[in-house]
Amino acid sequence: MMNEFLAHNRDNLIARCIEKVAKRPKRATTVQQLKNGVPMFIDQLTS
């Protein structure tokens, strides 16, 4: 059930996470980390 939710809402979840991180105070987070981190985490959860 959780796998289905994550797979079905993957793009929306990624966009929301990136948006929330962007609102945080400046940190050493790179664009590359944002593009890879959340998608990789969701992929690990669903595999």
C-alpha distance matrix in Angstrom:
0.0 3.8 5.4 5.2 6.4 8.8 10.0 10.6 12.3 13.9 17.5 17.4 16.0 18.7 21.4 20.7 21.0 24.1 25.6 25.1 26.7 29.5 30.4 31.0 34.6 35.7 34.5 34.9 31.6 32.4 31.0 30.0 27.9 26.1 25.5 24.2 22.8 19.7 18.7 19.3 17.3 14.2 15.0 15.4 12.0 10.3 13.0
3.8 0.0 3.8 5.4 5.1 6.2 8.5 9.8 10.5 11.5 15.2 15.0 13.1 15.7 18.5 17.7 17.5 20.8 22.4 21.8 23.2 26.1 27.0 27.4 30.9 32.0 30.8 31.2 27.9 28.8 27.6 26.7 24.5 22.7 22.3 21.0 19.3 16.2 15.6 16.2 13.8 10.9 12.3 12.5 9.0 8.1 11.4
5.4 3.8 0.0 3.8 5.5 5.2 6.0 8.4 9.9 10.1 13.9 14.7 13.0 14.9 18.1 18.0 17.7 20.5 22.6 22.4 23.5 26.2 27.7 28.1 31.6 32.2 30.8 30.7 27.3 27.8 26.4 25.1 23.2 21.6 20.7 19.2 18.0 15.1 13.7 14.1 12.4 9.2 9.6 10.3 7.3 5.1 8.2
5.2 5.4 3.8 0.0 3.8 5.5 5.1 5.9 8.4 9.7 13.1 13.7 13.0 15.3 17.9 18.1 18.5 21.2 22.9 23.1 24.6 27.0 28.4 29.3 32.9 33.7 32.6 32.6 29.1 29.4 27.6 26.5 24.9 23.0 21.7 20.8 20.0 16.9 15.2 16.3 15.0 11.4 11.8 13.4 10.7 8.1 11.0
6.4 5.1 5.5 3.8 0.0 3.8 5.5 5.2 6.0 8.1 11.3 11.0 10.1 13.0 15.3 14.9 15.7 18.6 19.8 20.0 21.8 24.2 25.2 26.3 29.9 31.0 30.2 30.6 27.1 27.6 25.8 25.2 23.5 21.2 20.4 19.9 18.8 15.3 14.3 15.9 14.3 10.7 12.2 13.9 11.0 9.4 13.0
8.8 6.2 5.2 5.5 3.8 0.0 3.8 5.5 5.3 5.4 9.1 9.5 7.9 10.1 13.0 13.0 13.1 15.8 17.6 17.8 19.1 21.6 23.1 23.9 27.4 28.1 27.1 27.3 23.7 24.1 22.4 21.6 19.9 17.7 16.9 16.1 15.1 11.7 10.5 12.2 10.6 6.9 8.7 10.7 8.2 7.0 10.7
10.0 8.5 6.0 5.1 5.5 3.8 0.0 3.8 5.6 5.2 8.6 10.2 9.7 11.1 13.9 14.8 15.2 17.3 19.3 20.1 21.2 23.3 25.2 26.3 29.7 30.1 29.0 28.8 25.1 25.0 22.9 21.8 20.6 18.6 17.0 16.2 16.0 12.9 10.7 12.3 11.9 8.1 8.4 11.1 9.6 7.0 10.0
10.6 9.8 8.4 5.9 5.2 5.5 3.8 0.0 3.8 5.8 8.2 8.9 9.7 11.7 13.6 14.4 15.7 17.8 19.1 20.2 21.9 23.6 25.2 26.8 30.4 31.0 30.3 30.5 26.8 26.6 24.2 23.6 22.6 20.1 18.5 18.5 18.4 15.1 13.1 15.4 15.0 11.2 11.9 14.8 13.0 10.7 13.7
12.3 10.5 9.9 8.4 6.0 5.3 5.6 3.8 0.0 3.8 5.8 5.4 6.0 8.6 10.1 10.6 12.2 14.4 15.4 16.5 18.3 20.1 21.5 23.1 26.8 27.5 27.1 27.5 23.8 23.9 21.6 21.4 20.3 17.4 16.3 16.7 16.3 12.8 11.5 14.4 13.7 10.1 12.0 14.8 13.0 11.7 15.1
13.9 11.5 10.1 9.7 8.1 5.4 5.2 5.8 3.8 0.0 3.8 5.5 5.2 6.2 8.7 10.0 10.7 12.4 14.3 15.5 16.6 18.4 20.4 21.8 25.2 25.5 24.7 24.7 21.0 20.8 18.5 17.9 16.9 14.3 12.9 13.0 12.9 9.6 7.8 10.8 10.6 7.3 8.9 12.1 11.1 10.1 13.1
17.5 15.2 13.9 13.1 11.3 9.1 8.6 8.2 5.8 3.8 0.0 3.8 5.5 5.2 6.2 8.6 10.0 10.7 12.3 14.4 15.6 16.6 18.8 20.7 24.0 24.1 23.7 23.8 20.0 19.4 16.6 16.5 16.1 13.2 11.4 12.6 13.2 10.1 8.5 12.1 12.6 10.0 11.5 14.9 14.4 13.6 16.3
17.4 15.0 14.7 13.7 11.0 9.5 10.2 8.9 5.4 5.5 3.8 0.0 3.8 5.5 5.2 6.2 8.6 10.0 10.5 12.3 14.3 15.4 16.9 19.0 22.6 23.2 23.3 23.9 20.3 20.2 17.7 18.3 17.5 14.1 13.3 14.8 14.7 11.3 10.8 14.4 14.1 11.6 13.9 16.8 15.7 15.3 18.5
16.0 13.1 13.0 13.0 10.1 7.9 9.7 9.7 6.0 5.2 5.5 3.8 0.0 3.8 5.5 5.1 6.1 8.6 9.8 10.6 12.3 14.2 15.7 17.1 20.7 21.5 21.2 21.8 18.3 18.7 16.8 17.1 15.6 12.5 12.3 13.2 12.2 8.5 8.9 12.2 11.1 8.8 11.9 14.2 12.9 13.3 16.6
18.7 15.7 14.9 15.3 13.0 10.1 11.1 11.7 8.6 6.2 5.2 5.5 3.8 0.0 3.8 5.5 5.2 6.2 8.6 10.0 10.7 12.3 14.6 15.9 19.3 19.4 18.8 19.1 15.3 15.3 13.2 13.4 12.2 9.0 8.5 9.8 9.3 6.0 6.4 10.0 9.8 8.5 11.0 13.6 13.3 13.9 16.6
21.4 18.5 18.1 17.9 15.3 13.0 13.9 13.6 10.1 8.7 6.2 5.2 5.5 3.8 0.0 3.8 5.5 5.2 6.1 8.7 10.0 10.6 12.7 14.8 18.2 18.4 18.6 19.2 15.6 15.5 13.0 14.1 13.5 9.8 9.6 12.0 12.0 9.2 9.8 13.4 13.5 12.3 14.8 17.4 17.1 17.5 20.3
20.7 17.7 18.0 18.1 14.9 13.0 14.8 14.4 10.6 10.0 8.6 6.2 5.1 5.5 3.8 0.0 3.8 5.5 5.0 6.2 8.7 9.8 10.9 13.0 16.6 17.6 18.0 19.3 16.0 16.7 14.8 16.3 15.0 11.3 12.2 14.2 13.1 10.1 11.7 14.9 14.1 12.9 16.0 18.1 17.2 18.1 21.2
21.0 17.5 17.7 18.5 15.7 13.1 15.2 15.7 12.2 10.7 10.0 8.6 6.1 5.2 5.5 3.8 0.0 3.8 5.4 5.1 6.2 8.6 10.1 11.1 14.7 15.5 15.2 16.3 13.0 14.1 12.8 14.0 12.0 8.7 10.3 11.8 10.0 7.3 9.9 12.6 11.4 11.2 14.5 16.0 15.4 17.0 19.8
24.1 20.8 20.5 21.2 18.6 15.8 17.3 17.8 14.4 12.4 10.7 10.0 8.6 6.2 5.2 5.5 3.8 0.0 3.8 5.5 5.1 6.1 8.8 10.3 13.4 13.4 13.4 14.2 10.7 11.2 9.5 11.3 10.0 6.3 8.1 10.5 9.7 8.0 10.3 13.1 12.9 13.1 15.9 17.7 17.8 19.2 21.7
25.6 22.4 22.6 22.9 19.8 17.6 19.3 19.1 15.4 14.3 12.3 10.5 9.8 8.6 6.1 5.0 5.4 3.8 0.0 3.8 5.5 5.1 6.6 9.2 12.5 13.3 14.2 15.8 12.9 13.6 12.0 14.5 13.4 9.8 11.6 14.3 13.4 11.6 13.8 16.7 16.3 16.1 19.1 21.0 20.6 21.9 24.7
25.1 21.8 22.4 23.1 20.0 17.8 20.1 20.2 16.5 15.5 14.4 12.3 10.6 10.0 8.7 6.2 5.1 5.5 3.8 0.0 3.8 5.4 5.3 6.9 10.6 12.2 12.9 15.1 12.5 14.3 13.6 15.9 14.0 10.8 13.4 15.4 13.6 11.8 14.7 17.2 15.9 16.2 19.5 20.8 20.1 21.9 24.8
26.7 23.2 23.5 24.6 21.8 19.1 21.2 21.9 18.3 16.6 15.6 14.3 12.3 10.7 10.0 8.7 6.2 5.1 5.5 3.8 0.0 3.8 5.4 5.4 8.6 9.3 9.5 11.3 8.8 10.9 10.8 13.1 11.0 8.3 11.5 13.4 11.5 10.7 13.9 15.9 15.0 16.0 19.1 20.0 20.0 22.1 24.6
29.5 26.1 26.2 27.0 24.2 21.6 23.3 23.6 20.1 18.4 16.6 15.4 14.2 12.3 10.6 9.8 8.6 6.1 5.1 5.4 3.8 0.0 3.8 5.5 8.0 8.2 9.6 11.5 9.3 10.6 10.1 13.2 12.1 9.3 12.2 14.8 13.8 13.2 16.0 18.3 17.9 18.8 21.6 22.9 23.1 25.0 27.3
30.4 27.0 27.7 28.4 25.2 23.1 25.2 25.2 21.5 20.4 18.8 16.9 15.7 14.6 12.7 10.9 10.1 8.8 6.6 5.3 5.4 3.8 0.0 3.8 6.6 8.5 10.7 13.5 12.0 14.0 13.8 16.9 15.5 12.8 15.8 18.2 16.8 15.8 18.8 21.1 20.2 20.9 24.1 25.2 24.9 26.9 29.6
31.0 27.4 28.1 29.3 26.3 23.9 26.3 26.8 23.1 21.8 20.7 19.0 17.1 15.9 14.8 13.0 11.1 10.3 9.2 6.9 5.4 5.5 3.8 0.0 3.8 6.3 7.9 11.2 10.4 13.1 14.0 16.8 14.8 12.9 16.3 18.1 16.2 15.8 19.2 20.9 19.7 21.0 24.2 24.8 24.6 27.0 29.5
34.6 30.9 31.6 32.9 29.9 27.4 29.7 30.4 26.8 25.2 24.0 22.6 20.7 19.3 18.2 16.6 14.7 13.4 12.5 10.6 8.6 8.0 6.6 3.8 0.0 3.8 6.3 10.0 10.5 13.4 14.9 17.8 16.1 14.8 18.4 20.1 18.3 18.6 22.0 23.3 22.4 24.1 27.0 27.4 27.5 30.1 32.3
35.7 32.0 32.2 33.7 31.0 28.1 30.1 31.0 27.5 25.5 24.1 23.2 21.5 19.4 18.4 17.6 15.5 13.4 13.3 12.2 9.3 8.2 8.5 6.3 3.8 0.0 3.8 7.0 8.1 10.5 12.5 15.4 14.1 13.4 16.9 18.6 17.3 18.2 21.4 22.5 22.1 24.1 26.7 27.1 27.8 30.3 32.2
34.5 30.8 30.8 32.6 30.2 27.1 29.0 30.3 27.1 24.7 23.7 23.3 21.2 18.8 18.6 18.0 15.2 13.4 14.2 12.9 9.5 9.6 10.7 7.9 6.3 3.8 0.0 3.8 5.5 8.6 11.4 13.6 11.8 11.9 15.5 16.6 15.0 16.5 19.7 20.3 19.9 22.4 24.7 24.8 25.7 28.4 30.0
34.9 31.2 30.7 32.6 30.6 27.3 28.8 30.5 27.5 24.7 23.8 23.9 21.8 19.1 19.2 19.3 16.3 14.2 15.8 15.1 11.3 11.5 13.5 11.2 10.0 7.0 3.8 0.0 3.8 6.3 9.8 11.3 9.7 11.0 14.2 14.9 13.7 16.0 18.9 18.9 19.1 21.9 23.7 23.7 25.2 27.8 28.9
31.6 27.9 27.3 29.1 27.1 23.7 25.1 26.8 23.8 21.0 20.0 20.3 18.3 15.3 15.6 16.0 13.0 10.7 12.9 12.5 8.8 9.3 12.0 10.4 10.5 8.1 5.5 3.8 0.0 3.8 6.8 8.3 6.4 7.2 10.5 11.4 10.3 12.4 15.2 15.6 15.9 18.4 20.2 20.6 22.1 24.5 25.7
32.4 28.8 27.8 29.4 27.6 24.1 25.0 26.6 23.9 20.8 19.4 20.2 18.7 15.3 15.5 16.7 14.1 11.2 13.6 14.3 10.9 10.6 14.0 13.1 13.4 10.5 8.6 6.3 3.8 0.0 3.8 5.3 5.1 6.5 8.8 10.0 10.3 12.7 14.7 15.2 16.4 18.7 20.0 20.8 22.7 24.7 25.7
31.0 27.6 26.4 27.6 25.8 22.4 22.9 24.2 21.6 18.5 16.6 17.7 16.8 13.2 13.0 14.8 12.8 9.5 12.0 13.6 10.8 10.1 13.8 14.0 14.9 12.5 11.4 9.8 6.8 3.8 0.0 3.8 5.4 5.1 6.2 8.6 9.9 11.7 13.0 14.2 15.9 17.6 18.7 20.2 22.0 23.5 24.6
30.0 26.7 25.1 26.5 25.2 21.6 21.8 23.6 21.4 17.9 16.5 18.3 17.1 13.4 14.1 16.3 14.0 11.3 14.5 15.9 13.1 13.2 16.9 16.8 17.8 15.4 13.6 11.3 8.3 5.3 3.8 0.0 3.8 5.4 5.1 6.1 8.2 10.7 11.4 11.9 14.1 16.1 16.6 17.9 20.2 21.6 22.3
27.9 24.5 23.2 24.9 23.5 19.9 20.6 22.6 20.3 16.9 16.1 17.5 15.6 12.2 13.5 15.0 12.0 10.0 13.4 14.0 11.0 12.1 15.5 14.8 16.1 14.1 11.8 9.7 6.4 5.1 5.4 3.8 0.0 3.8 5.5 5.2 5.3 8.3 10.0 10.1 11.5 14.0 15.0 15.8 17.8 19.7 20.6
26.1 22.7 21.6 23.0 21.2 17.7 18.6 20.1 17.4 14.3 13.2 14.1 12.5 9.0 9.8 11.3 8.7 6.3 9.8 10.8 8.3 9.3 12.8 12.9 14.8 13.4 11.9 11.0 7.2 6.5 5.1 5.4 3.8 0.0 3.8 5.6 5.5 6.7 8.6 10.1 11.1 12.8 14.4 15.8 17.2 18.9 20.3
25.5 22.3 20.7 21.7 20.4 16.9 17.0 18.5 16.3 12.9 11.4 13.3 12.3 8.5 9.6 12.2 10.3 8.1 11.6 13.4 11.5 12.2 15.8 16.3 18.4 16.9 15.5 14.2 10.5 8.8 6.2 5.1 5.5 3.8 0.0 3.8 6.1 7.0 7.1 8.9 11.1 12.1 12.9 15.0 16.7 17.7 18.9
24.2 21.0 19.2 20.8 19.9 16.1 16.2 18.5 16.7 13.0 12.6 14.8 13.2 9.8 12.0 14.2 11.8 10.5 14.3 15.4 13.4 14.8 18.2 18.1 20.1 18.6 16.6 14.9 11.4 10.0 8.6 6.1 5.2 5.6 3.8 0.0 3.8 6.0 5.6 5.9 8.5 10.2 10.5 12.0 14.3 15.5 16.2
22.8 19.3 18.0 20.0 18.8 15.1 16.0 18.4 16.3 12.9 13.2 14.7 12.2 9.3 12.0 13.1 10.0 9.7 13.4 13.6 11.5 13.8 16.8 16.2 18.3 17.3 15.0 13.7 10.3 10.3 9.9 8.2 5.3 5.5 6.1 3.8 0.0 3.8 5.7 5.3 6.2 8.8 10.0 10.6 12.5 14.5 15.5
19.7 16.2 15.1 16.9 15.3 11.7 12.9 15.1 12.8 9.6 10.1 11.3 8.5 6.0 9.2 10.1 7.3 8.0 11.6 11.8 10.7 13.2 15.8 15.8 18.6 18.2 16.5 16.0 12.4 12.7 11.7 10.7 8.3 6.7 7.0 6.0 3.8 0.0 3.8 5.4 5.0 6.2 8.5 9.8 10.6 12.4 14.3
18.7 15.6 13.7 15.2 14.3 10.5 10.7 13.1 11.5 7.8 8.5 10.8 8.9 6.4 9.8 11.7 9.9 10.3 13.8 14.7 13.9 16.0 18.8 19.2 22.0 21.4 19.7 18.9 15.2 14.7 13.0 11.4 10.0 8.6 7.1 5.6 5.7 3.8 0.0 3.8 5.4 5.2 6.1 8.6 9.9 10.6 12.2
19.3 16.2 14.1 16.3 15.9 12.2 12.3 15.4 14.4 10.8 12.1 14.4 12.2 10.0 13.4 14.9 12.6 13.1 16.7 17.2 15.9 18.3 21.1 20.9 23.3 22.5 20.3 18.9 15.6 15.2 14.2 11.9 10.1 10.1 8.9 5.9 5.3 5.4 3.8 0.0 3.8 5.5 5.0 6.2 8.7 10.0 10.5
17.3 13.8 12.4 15.0 14.3 10.6 11.9 15.0 13.7 10.6 12.6 14.1 11.1 9.8 13.5 14.1 11.4 12.9 16.3 15.9 15.0 17.9 20.2 19.7 22.4 22.1 19.9 19.1 15.9 16.4 15.9 14.1 11.5 11.1 11.1 8.5 6.2 5.0 5.4 3.8 0.0 3.8 5.4 5.1 6.3 8.8 10.1
14.2 10.9 9.2 11.4 10.7 6.9 8.1 11.2 10.1 7.3 10.0 11.6 8.8 8.5 12.3 12.9 11.2 13.1 16.1 16.2 16.0 18.8 20.9 21.0 24.1 24.1 22.4 21.9 18.4 18.7 17.6 16.1 14.0 12.8 12.1 10.2 8.8 6.2 5.2 5.5 3.8 0.0 3.8 5.4 5.1 6.3 8.7
15.0 12.3 9.6 11.8 12.2 8.7 8.4 11.9 12.0 8.9 11.5 13.9 11.9 11.0 14.8 16.0 14.5 15.9 19.1 19.5 19.1 21.6 24.1 24.2 27.0 26.7 24.7 23.7 20.2 20.0 18.7 16.6 15.0 14.4 12.9 10.5 10.0 8.5 6.1 5.0 5.4 3.8 0.0 3.8 5.4 5.2 6.1
15.4 12.5 10.3 13.4 13.9 10.7 11.1 14.8 14.8 12.1 14.9 16.8 14.2 13.6 17.4 18.1 16.0 17.7 21.0 20.8 20.0 22.9 25.2 24.8 27.4 27.1 24.8 23.7 20.6 20.8 20.2 17.9 15.8 15.8 15.0 12.0 10.6 9.8 8.6 6.2 5.1 5.4 3.8 0.0 3.8 5.5 5.4
12.0 9.0 7.3 10.7 11.0 8.2 9.6 13.0 13.0 11.1 14.4 15.7 12.9 13.3 17.1 17.2 15.4 17.8 20.6 20.1 20.0 23.1 24.9 24.6 27.5 27.8 25.7 25.2 22.1 22.7 22.0 20.2 17.8 17.2 16.7 14.3 12.5 10.6 9.9 8.7 6.3 5.1 5.4 3.8 0.0 3.8 5.7
10.3 8.1 5.1 8.1 9.4 7.0 7.0 10.7 11.7 10.1 13.6 15.3 13.3 13.9 17.5 18.1 17.0 19.2 21.9 21.9 22.1 25.0 26.9 27.0 30.1 30.3 28.4 27.8 24.5 24.7 23.5 21.6 19.7 18.9 17.7 15.5 14.5 12.4 10.6 10.0 8.8 6.3 5.2 5.5 3.8 0.0 3.8
13.0 11.4 8.2 11.0 13.0 10.7 10.0 13.7 15.1 13.1 16.3 18.5 16.6 16.6 20.3 21.2 19.8 21.7 24.7 24.8 24.6 27.3 29.6 29.5 32.3 32.2 30.0 28.9 25.7 25.7 24.6 22.3 20.6 20.3 18.9 16.2 15.5 14.3 12.2 10.5 10.1 8.7 6.1 5.4 5.7 3.8 0.0
